[in-house]
Amino acid sequence: MTDKSIQENDYYDPGENRANRVRDLFDRIARRYDLINDVQSGGLHRWWKRTVIKEAGDLQNKTALDICCGTGDLSFALAARGAKTTGLDFSSEMLSQARDKILGKQPEADTVLPEFQQGDASELPYKNDTFDVVTMAYGLRNLKDWKLGLAEMHRVTRPGGRMLILDFGKPPNPWWRSMYFNYLKLIVPVMGWSLVGDAEAYRYILTSLQHFPAQRGIEAAMIRLNCRHVRTRLFLGGVMSLNVGVK
Ligand SMILES: C[S@@+](CC[C@H](N)C(=O)[O-])C[C@H]1O[C@@H](n2cnc3c(N)ncnc32)[C@H](O)[C@@H]1O
């Protein structure tokens, strides 16, 4: 990368240590993760996640995998729509937040809850062609090799199954992109500092996004994987994006 505007960051290690630094970051912020998500997006992440679930189609009696599930927002929503759902993440602290939410739920006869497993998105512990629906929200950008992560996602999706990737996008309009990148550079780290005492952890969002091809790169890679019906939805002019495809 030669772009001088790319921000250096303690949690962004371009080498072998990438995954360890990312895991440290999420272990560190896990307890306040949900709160800061609401604050930095003004609650909008809930709407974007609802759109993922709508785009997943009919989930009754389907199997679903939520990769990089974190504290489990999408996993719980997939399960609530009737899918037998597994949430996978490599951060024990994020998974512990997700599992605590299960303990907090009233057991009812018809409640379907997800299962959570610890594992690596770059080496999924599942056989080929296993799941009807596979989601990844705000995960792909964090992987050492995002193309490998996408290929793994594709491998475990059954033929005809749906893949959905939600992440920070790159607005096509240069003025809007610059405004948005300044928000990530100047405002979001202040929120990170005030809510989790770690500005660097939230400055990481911009650095990781600058190193990531975002929606257009994901779309091209899905086409190379021979996905069908590949579509990209942009939210707020590309601030967030959702890539959808069928294996
Ligand atoms: C920004 S959070 C997203 C959590 C959740 N999907 C959401 O939308 O709120 C990213 C998650 O990806 C997980 N993660 C990052 N790299 C991973 C990897 N290689 N394998 C498994 N999980 C990973 C982190 O631990 C973290 O929980």
The ligand as a Gaussian input file, in Angstrom:
#p B3LYP/6-31G(d) Opt

LIG

0 1
 C      -16.861000      -6.281000      14.475000
 S      -17.188000      -7.813000      15.250000
 C      -18.715000      -8.293000      14.530000
 C      -19.602000      -9.074000      15.456000
 C      -20.989000      -9.368000      14.947000
 N      -20.966000     -10.114000      13.730000
 C      -21.777000      -8.094000      14.766000
 O      -22.139000      -7.800000      13.633000
 O      -22.024000      -7.380000      15.722000
 C      -16.032000      -8.859000      14.424000
 C      -15.958000     -10.233000      15.048000
 O      -15.138000     -11.057000      14.201000
 C      -14.385000     -11.918000      15.017000
 N      -13.242000     -12.399000      14.231000
 C      -12.295000     -11.662000      13.624000
 N      -11.429000     -12.465000      12.980000
 C      -11.857000     -13.739000      13.166000
 C      -11.398000     -15.001000      12.722000
 N      -10.300000     -15.137000      11.985000
 N      -12.091000     -16.095000      13.069000
 C      -13.219000     -15.989000      13.844000
 N      -13.691000     -14.818000      14.301000
 C      -13.028000     -13.702000      13.963000
 C      -14.005000     -11.055000      16.205000
 O      -13.641000     -11.817000      17.332000
 C      -15.290000     -10.262000      16.428000
 O      -16.145000     -10.887000      17.351000

